[in-house]
Amino acid sequence: MNNSHRTPFILLFFTILCGIAVLCGWYWGIETFKSIIPGFISMKVNTALGLITLALSSLSLTKSKSDLYRVIGSLLAIAVLMLAVLTLSQYLFGLNFNIDEFFVTDPEAMRTKWPPGRFAPIAAINFILISIALLLHTYDSSRFVKISQGMIMIAWIASFQALIGYISGNSYSFGSAFYTQIALHTAILFIALTTSILLLWSGEGYFRHLSTQGVAGKVGRRLLFAAVIVPPLINIVQLYGVKVNLIDADFGVLLRVVGMIVCFSWMAMFTGQYLAEVDERRARAEQVKKVRTQELQKALQARDDLLSICSHELRTPISSMKLQTEFVKHQIENGDLKALSPENMAKIIEKSDQQLNRLTKLIEDMLEFSHINSGKFILKKEEFDLNALALNVLETFQTQLKANHCEVILSVDPKNPTMVYWDKRRIEQLLRNLLSNAIKYGSRKPIQINVFKKAEVTCIQVKDQGMGIKSCDFERIFEPYERAISVTKISGLGLGLHISKKIVEAHGGSINVESISDLGSTFTTVIPSKIIGNLGENLVYAG
Ligand code: ADP
């Protein structure tokens, strides 16, 4: 339960405790409990009982309670209603039901105008309003909720005006019909009781918006607070000023009018400014939402594109292998063993092997990309000879190079190792990506691979003399799914360079491309020879 939920219950318990204190005051003759300030009007026993009973009734009627509590709450409200109606009819019709001093005799009666022990008519009216409101509220009808809230508000205003009367040293009267003054603590307890009931019902009826956390709730609460506090404060200043002869009565009226105008104008300006800020914030949020929606749409589009590229990329090698298998099956069925000669079979197997390699590369790229995106990219560093690794990689590409009639010049000295402290498997992946691109886009012209050390860094360079890349695409091609060539020309997912870049960056290095259209491209990676971190420690790259 947070503070705002606790407040009504605190107020109700406060009402009950004060009521009990007043009863004790009457029982043991403690004047302070009866009237707080000596000489002031006392709270009557019936008033204290009424207040305690209504507080208990409100507690019983809170919605979370069971039917039994609702019945008890209603009965308590009815009891107070009967007491108040009887008291009021005593005033109206000059009757005496002997209920005023039923519990205790009232020795103070002489000081007041009403009969001994009888609470003020305004207290009776308050009791009637509150008890009927509590009873009406038990019906699940929004109309009754509003009516009951209205009744509680009237009781609240009546009590508040009595309190203001005390604070400003005035006594109020609704003409000659009734003395309306109630005891100071009666006024306070009525305010506590009605406020707690209004708070308990704050999520419904007239106050539905006041309890919300949105703009309506905030503005409503602030305005309500100002409306309750400002006018009485100005009034008190006016009355006090007149009382101590600081200002005369006319100026007092002027002060009140001008004070109200100033305060309410300030409130209007403050609210206007707040609402303007809210409008601005909303406009900004809408802008952000628009951008996010566009990004989302872009991501959805990228996903669809990827799906279509993937299906195209996967289908091509599979169809090719299927055709070859069907061809072999057909030849076997027809008994054409010539077509299945060892040379022809070697060619068929080589082609299938190429398609399988292509499929494997595609799947590896996709897996690697999802690893990078999920942050599971872990570097396992070890010391190894980069020259030897480059030679090994080149070895595995021999078949592909032969098929493409492509030559590779690897400028490394096998006897003079280039030792690095990197993740060997990832660097092999990087070399494969760059070399397979050079073969793919290199127009079958010679490819050069350079591995060399420069101070603290080691560089890998893969040069081809192929179609090249336009300078406007230099950055874009390192982004996922980005390609500088149409799908139909040369197939690819557009992930290889992105993965390569992530590998290099995870090693604390950089990768760049230099290229001239139709003359070729050079991809250069520069990585610290020994990447930062202690031996055996893994560098985790969260993509
Ligand atoms: P993929 O090769 O599967 O398309 P990459 O991420 O490896 O994906 O490459 C992205 C794009 O960069 C390629 O589609 C191609 O347009 C361009 N590219 C990469 N390497 C080269 C190269 N050596 N020569 C020309 N273009 C290249």
Residues whose N, C-alpha, C, O or C-beta is under 5 A from the ligand:
A	BS01	ADP	N437 A438 Y441 G468 I469 I477 E482 R483 A484 I485 S491 G492 L493 G494 L495 G496 L497 H498 S521
